[in-house]
Amino acid sequence: MIRFLVRTAIFLLAAAVGILLTDWAFAIFDLETFRVNWSEPLGFVLAVVVFAVAQAVLSPFLAKVARNNAPMLTGVVGLASTFVALVVAVLATDGLEIGGLEIGGAAGWIIGPVVVWIMGILAAFLLPLVLLKKGVEKVRDDD
């Protein structure tokens, strides 16, 4: 049970880090098509939870569909589930805004999911290492 809770916490943190880093990357390049609505902090938390739950539900489903119907597409399942989970999070909450499909707005829907996906992968890989290191250091300090 503890392992499940730790994995869930890491998955939620990775989703939050992916969305935050994407928001910051878009802000650095002055692209207003992907942004976190900071006037609604609870909306951001809800958007992260909705995004993470949608991705957790969609990934196995899309993987099975790809494996059964088009095995060569199994590599893009994570990216596809990220895109669909972002659509769900945008539609279900006020914490995340992705621009429309006008010329400048397309970047939010094309580049945004890719950046969220890459940052989420990196966060999901690095967070356990960082948290494990801090946990070991804490145990050593307590001894």
C-alpha positions as a printed Julia matrix, in Angstrom:
143×3 Matrix{Float64}:
   0.0    0.0     0.0
   2.85   2.36    0.87
   4.53   1.58   -2.45
   1.29   2.42   -4.3
   0.98   5.75   -2.48
   4.61   6.64   -3.19
   4.2    5.78   -6.89
   1.0    7.82   -7.04
   2.7   10.79   -5.39
   5.62  10.56   -7.82
   3.23  10.3   -10.78
   1.33  13.4    -9.6
   4.57  15.31   -8.97
   5.88  14.32  -12.41
   2.64  15.56  -14.01
   2.87  18.85  -12.1
   6.54  19.3   -13.01
   5.82  18.53  -16.67
   3.02  21.09  -16.84
   4.97  23.73  -14.89
   8.13  23.39  -16.98
   6.07  23.56  -20.16
   4.37  26.72  -18.89
   7.75  28.25  -18.11
   9.23  27.19  -21.47
   6.32  28.79  -23.33
   6.7   31.96  -21.22
  10.43  32.16  -22.01
   9.69  32.07  -25.74
   6.74  34.5   -25.36
   4.21  31.93  -26.52
   0.9   32.6   -24.82
  -0.78  29.46  -26.13
   0.05  27.17  -23.19
  -0.23  28.6   -19.73
  -1.18  27.8   -16.21
  -3.92  30.04  -14.85
  -2.15  31.27  -11.7
  -5.2   33.26  -10.6
  -6.78  29.87   -9.84
  -4.16  27.93   -7.8
  -6.71  25.31   -6.81
  -7.6   25.03  -10.49
  -3.97  24.19  -11.25
  -3.96  21.44   -8.62
  -7.23  20.1   -10.01
  -5.83  20.29  -13.57
  -2.79  18.25  -12.5
  -4.97  15.64  -10.81
  -7.36  15.42  -13.77
  -4.42  15.24  -16.18
  -2.68  12.51  -14.16
  -5.84  10.43  -13.73
  -6.77  10.77  -17.4
  -3.28   9.78  -18.46
  -3.21   6.83  -16.06
  -6.53   5.57  -17.46
  -5.8    6.32  -21.11
  -2.25   4.94  -21.37
  -3.11   1.26  -20.84
  -6.2    1.57  -23.05
  -4.32   3.23  -25.91
  -1.43   0.77  -25.52
  -3.81  -2.16  -25.9
  -5.53  -0.6   -28.91
  -2.17   0.13  -30.56
  -0.8   -3.33  -29.77
  -3.88  -5.04  -31.23
  -4.43  -2.83  -34.28
  -1.18  -1.08  -35.16
   1.84  -2.45  -33.26
   4.18   0.1   -34.85
   2.31   2.87  -33.0
   3.0    1.56  -29.49
   5.92   3.98  -29.18
   3.66   7.03  -29.41
   1.11   5.85  -26.85
   2.61   8.06  -24.12
   2.5   11.12  -26.35
  -1.06  10.37  -27.49
  -2.27   9.83  -23.93
  -0.56  13.09  -22.9
  -2.38  14.97  -25.65
  -5.79  13.49  -24.77
  -5.2   13.99  -21.02
  -4.36  17.66  -21.66
  -7.59  18.03  -23.64
  -9.52  16.54  -20.71
  -7.71  18.76  -18.18
  -8.37  21.92  -20.22
 -12.04  21.08  -20.7
 -12.64  19.97  -17.09
 -10.78  22.68  -15.15
  -9.88  26.36  -15.14
  -6.28  25.76  -14.09
  -4.79  25.22  -17.54
  -5.32  27.11  -20.78
  -4.15  26.03  -24.22
  -4.71  28.42  -27.12
  -7.02  27.85  -30.03
  -6.11  26.54  -33.44
  -5.27  29.91  -35.0
  -1.74  30.26  -36.4
  -0.1   31.14  -33.07
  -2.41  28.95  -31.01
  -1.48  25.73  -32.74
   1.86  25.71  -30.92
   0.04  25.1   -27.65
  -1.6   21.96  -29.01
   1.35  20.71  -31.08
   4.43  21.62  -29.04
   2.74  21.69  -25.61
   1.95  17.96  -25.33
   5.42  17.06  -26.59
   7.11  19.25  -23.99
   4.77  18.05  -21.2
   5.47  14.45  -22.24
   9.27  14.89  -22.3
   9.36  16.85  -19.03
   7.02  14.33  -17.4
   9.28  11.46  -18.45
  12.35  13.22  -17.08
  10.56  14.1   -13.83
   9.23  10.56  -13.41
  12.77   9.24  -13.86
  14.61  11.82  -11.73
  12.13  12.4    -8.87
  12.52   8.91   -7.36
  16.3    9.29   -7.48
  16.19  12.67   -5.75
  13.6   11.57   -3.2
  15.47   8.33   -2.5
  18.72  10.25   -2.0
  17.04  12.66    0.42
  15.42   9.75    2.28
  18.77   7.97    2.66
  20.42  11.18    3.84
  17.65  11.69    6.4
  18.06   8.14    7.71
  21.82   8.66    7.99
  21.33  11.95    9.83
  18.9   10.32   12.27
  21.42   7.61   13.2
